[in-house]
Amino acid sequence: RMQAEEDHRRFNRFASLFPDDGPLRRELYPRHMEFFAAGKTHRERCFLGANRAGKTVAGAFETNCHLTGLYPDWWDGRRFRRPIRAWVAGDTNETTRDVLQLELLGAITYNTTRKLVDGSGIIPRDLIGEPTWKQGVPNLVDTIEIAHKGGGYSLLSFKSYDQGRRVFQGTAKELIWLDEECPEDVYGECLMRTATTRGII
């Protein structure tokens, strides 16, 4: 039983974040709540804060809400009713893998036939599909399907600024999470990707 409880906590982190009460109750995080709520009326938002202030957790929490359709009862921000297409990007492929991918999907594990993400990130393990892997970067997911509560699958892709503006060209997106400040030309491409979807950055 203890192992089952530990597994539930480990593979369902999302459910434990920003609770109603306790030492980590959400009333202690007014800036996070303000940031989430602002998504309802603003296409572009910036969460600027000190190191270890919870910016990455906030980004991962909101990204999970939109990918899965699992919005908490208290959620006042933007809601997508159907599966979405999302990009998550950081400075380099390595920081994208070691910070953003880890926060969302958890660690990389291996079995006898393939490598997988273990589901210990914020996205619940039972909603994570089979990844495709980025060429030339060990253990970095390229794209992965995430099950949506309304049916179907959201598509999550990982990118980095050091790949340059051209990799940010292409199809429309509903959500783009840029972790850390990005080059202006990359930001311009991201605005274009969300223009026709009323997407958010």
Secondary structure as the mmCIF struct_conf table of DSSP 4:
data_model
#
loop_
_struct_conf.conf_type_id
_struct_conf.id
_struct_conf.beg_label_comp_id
_struct_conf.beg_label_asym_id
_struct_conf.beg_label_seq_id
_struct_conf.end_label_comp_id
_struct_conf.end_label_asym_id
_struct_conf.end_label_seq_id
HELX_RH_AL_P HELX_RH_AL_P1 MET A 2 PHE A 11
HELX_RH_3T_P HELX_RH_3T_P1 ARG A 13 SER A 16
BEND BEND1 LEU A 17 PHE A 18
BEND BEND2 ASP A 20 GLY A 22
TURN_TY1_P TURN_TY1_P1 PRO A 23 LEU A 24
HELX_RH_3T_P HELX_RH_3T_P2 ARG A 26 LEU A 28
HELX_RH_AL_P HELX_RH_AL_P2 PRO A 30 ALA A 38
TURN_TY1_P TURN_TY1_P2 GLY A 39 THR A 41
BEND BEND3 ARG A 43 ARG A 43
TURN_TY1_P TURN_TY1_P3 ASN A 51 ARG A 52
BEND BEND4 ALA A 53 GLY A 54
HELX_RH_AL_P HELX_RH_AL_P3 LYS A 55 THR A 68
TURN_TY1_P TURN_TY1_P4 ASP A 73 TRP A 74
BEND BEND5 GLY A 77 GLY A 77
BEND BEND6 ARG A 81 ARG A 82
STRN STRN1 ARG A 85 GLY A 90
BEND BEND7 ASP A 91 THR A 92
HELX_RH_AL_P HELX_RH_AL_P4 ASN A 93 THR A 95
HELX_RH_PI_P HELX_RH_PI_P1 THR A 96 GLN A 101
HELX_RH_AL_P HELX_RH_AL_P5 LEU A 102 LEU A 105
STRN STRN2 ILE A 108 TYR A 110
BEND BEND8 THR A 112 THR A 113
STRN STRN3 LYS A 115 VAL A 117
BEND BEND9 GLY A 119 GLY A 119
BEND BEND10 GLY A 121 ILE A 123
HELX_RH_3T_P HELX_RH_3T_P3 ARG A 125 LEU A 127
STRN STRN4 ILE A 128 ILE A 128
STRN STRN5 THR A 132 TRP A 133
TURN_TY1_P TURN_TY1_P5 GLN A 135 GLY A 136
BEND BEND11 VAL A 137 VAL A 137
TURN_TY1_P TURN_TY1_P6 PRO A 138 ASN A 139
STRN STRN6 VAL A 141 ALA A 147
TURN_TY1_P TURN_TY1_P7 LYS A 149 GLY A 150
BEND BEND12 GLY A 151 GLY A 152
STRN STRN7 TYR A 153 SER A 160
HELX_RH_3T_P HELX_RH_3T_P4 TYR A 161 GLN A 163
HELX_RH_3T_P HELX_RH_3T_P5 ARG A 165 PHE A 168
BEND BEND13 GLY A 170 THR A 171
BEND BEND14 GLU A 174 GLU A 174
STRN STRN8 LEU A 175 LEU A 178
BEND BEND15 GLU A 180 GLU A 180
HELX_RH_AL_P HELX_RH_AL_P6 GLU A 184 ALA A 195
TURN_TY1_P TURN_TY1_P8 THR A 196 ARG A 198
STRN STRN9 ILE A 200 ILE A 200
#
